[in-house]
């Protein structure tokens, strides 16, 4: 399985089971970010940059590690036929608060090109559900991203 090859790339020689699980969770999170970016059939350069920045900051990676994770997760996402295994990995290894952070990262990628496509919004609802993040917390994560990016939510701008 490709995920095993990717994990080997990210693990130090003789890495522990805990490091392996952390690498697997990082890959799953980054792959979901790519799914969000590709949902509108256009991986904008701003979205790719945002993904690399988010994984570097969230997982405290060096530029080289973030670039490696970015490339590996992009390939894993491109070969994936469903998101359930990524969600299952995150549910097993991340706390509820960490999963809310992943949802927030997904919103940030979805808005990286300045607009939210209907398919991106649909994906975020579905992934949020698969991660067992409540509607309220998903909405709050979205609002934090909108505030941070200075975007007025068209649904509330009446």
C-alpha positions as CSV (number, residue, x, y, z in Angstrom):
1,X,0.0,0.0,0.0
2,X,1.3,3.4,-0.8
3,X,0.5,4.7,2.7
4,X,3.2,2.4,4.1
5,X,5.8,3.7,1.6
6,X,4.9,7.2,2.5
7,X,5.2,6.5,6.2
8,X,8.6,5.0,5.7
9,X,9.7,8.3,4.1
10,X,8.6,10.3,7.0
11,X,9.9,8.1,9.8
12,X,13.4,8.2,11.2
13,X,15.3,4.9,11.0
14,X,14.2,2.7,13.8
15,X,11.1,4.9,14.3
16,X,8.7,3.8,17.0
17,X,5.1,2.8,16.6
18,X,4.0,6.1,18.0
19,X,6.0,8.0,15.3
20,X,4.5,5.7,12.6
21,X,1.0,6.5,13.8
22,X,1.8,10.3,13.9
23,X,3.2,10.1,10.3
24,X,0.1,8.3,9.2
25,X,-2.1,10.9,10.8
26,X,-0.2,13.7,9.2
27,X,-0.4,12.1,5.8
28,X,-4.2,11.6,6.2
29,X,-4.7,15.2,7.3
30,X,-2.6,16.6,4.4
31,X,-4.4,14.2,1.9
32,X,-7.8,15.6,3.0
33,X,-6.5,19.1,2.5
34,X,-5.6,18.1,-1.1
35,X,-9.1,16.7,-1.5
36,X,-10.6,20.0,-0.5
37,X,-8.3,21.9,-2.9
38,X,-9.1,19.6,-5.8
39,X,-12.8,19.6,-5.2
40,X,-13.5,22.4,-7.6
41,X,-11.4,20.6,-10.3
42,X,-8.7,23.3,-10.1
43,X,-5.8,23.1,-7.7
44,X,-5.0,26.8,-7.6
45,X,-1.4,27.8,-6.7
46,X,-2.7,29.7,-3.7
47,X,-4.3,26.4,-2.4
48,X,-1.1,24.4,-2.9
49,X,0.9,27.1,-1.0
50,X,-1.7,27.2,1.7
51,X,-1.6,23.4,2.2
52,X,2.2,23.4,2.6
53,X,2.1,26.4,5.0
54,X,-0.7,24.8,7.1
55,X,1.1,21.4,7.4
56,X,4.4,23.1,8.2
57,X,2.9,25.2,11.0
58,X,0.4,22.7,12.4
59,X,2.8,19.8,12.6
60,X,5.9,21.9,13.4
61,X,7.9,20.7,10.4
62,X,10.9,22.1,8.7
63,X,10.5,23.5,5.2
64,X,12.0,20.3,3.8
65,X,9.7,18.0,5.9
66,X,6.7,20.1,4.9
67,X,7.7,19.9,1.2
68,X,8.1,16.1,1.5
69,X,4.8,15.7,3.3
70,X,3.1,17.9,0.7
71,X,4.4,15.8,-2.2
72,X,3.6,12.5,-0.6
73,X,0.1,13.6,0.5
74,X,-0.7,15.0,-3.0
75,X,0.2,11.6,-4.5
76,X,-1.8,9.7,-1.8
77,X,-4.8,12.0,-2.4
78,X,-4.6,11.6,-6.2
79,X,-4.6,7.8,-5.8
80,X,-7.4,7.6,-3.2
81,X,-10.8,6.4,-4.2
82,X,-12.5,7.4,-0.9
83,X,-11.9,9.6,2.2
84,X,-13.1,7.2,4.9
85,X,-9.7,5.7,5.6
86,X,-8.2,9.2,6.0
87,X,-11.0,10.1,8.4
88,X,-10.7,6.8,10.3
89,X,-7.0,7.4,10.8
90,X,-7.6,10.9,12.1
91,X,-10.5,9.7,14.4
92,X,-8.2,7.0,15.8
93,X,-5.2,9.2,16.4
94,X,-6.4,12.8,16.9
95,X,-8.4,14.2,19.8
96,X,-11.7,16.0,19.1
97,X,-10.0,19.4,19.4
98,X,-7.3,18.3,16.9
99,X,-10.0,17.2,14.5
100,X,-11.7,20.6,14.8
101,X,-8.3,22.1,13.9
102,X,-8.2,19.8,10.8
103,X,-11.7,21.1,9.8
104,X,-10.4,24.7,10.2
105,X,-7.4,23.8,8.0
106,X,-9.8,22.4,5.4
107,X,-11.8,25.7,5.4
108,X,-8.6,27.6,5.0
109,X,-7.7,25.6,1.9
110,X,-11.2,25.9,0.5
111,X,-11.0,29.7,0.8
112,X,-7.4,30.0,-0.3
113,X,-8.3,31.0,-3.8
114,X,-10.8,33.6,-2.5
115,X,-14.0,31.7,-3.2
116,X,-15.9,28.7,-2.0
117,X,-17.1,26.3,-4.6
118,X,-20.3,24.4,-3.8
119,X,-18.5,21.1,-4.1
120,X,-15.9,22.3,-1.6
121,X,-18.6,23.2,0.9
122,X,-20.2,19.8,0.3
123,X,-16.9,18.0,0.9
124,X,-16.3,20.0,4.1
125,X,-19.7,19.1,5.5
126,X,-19.1,15.4,4.7
127,X,-15.6,15.2,6.0
128,X,-16.6,17.1,9.1
129,X,-19.3,14.5,9.7
130,X,-16.8,11.7,9.1
131,X,-14.5,13.3,11.7
132,X,-17.4,13.5,14.1
133,X,-17.1,17.3,14.4
134,X,-20.4,18.9,15.4
135,X,-22.1,21.3,13.1
136,X,-21.6,24.1,15.6
137,X,-17.9,23.5,15.8
138,X,-17.6,23.2,12.0
139,X,-19.4,26.5,11.6
140,X,-17.2,28.1,14.3
141,X,-14.1,26.9,12.5
142,X,-15.4,28.3,9.2
143,X,-16.1,31.7,10.8
144,X,-12.6,31.8,12.3
145,X,-11.1,31.3,8.9
146,X,-13.4,33.9,7.3
147,X,-12.4,36.4,10.1
148,X,-8.7,35.6,9.7
149,X,-8.9,36.0,5.9
150,X,-11.1,39.1,6.0
151,X,-13.9,37.5,3.9
152,X,-17.5,38.5,4.5
153,X,-19.7,35.4,4.6
154,X,-22.2,35.9,1.8
155,X,-24.8,34.0,3.8
156,X,-24.8,36.6,6.6
157,X,-24.2,39.7,4.4
158,X,-27.9,40.5,3.8
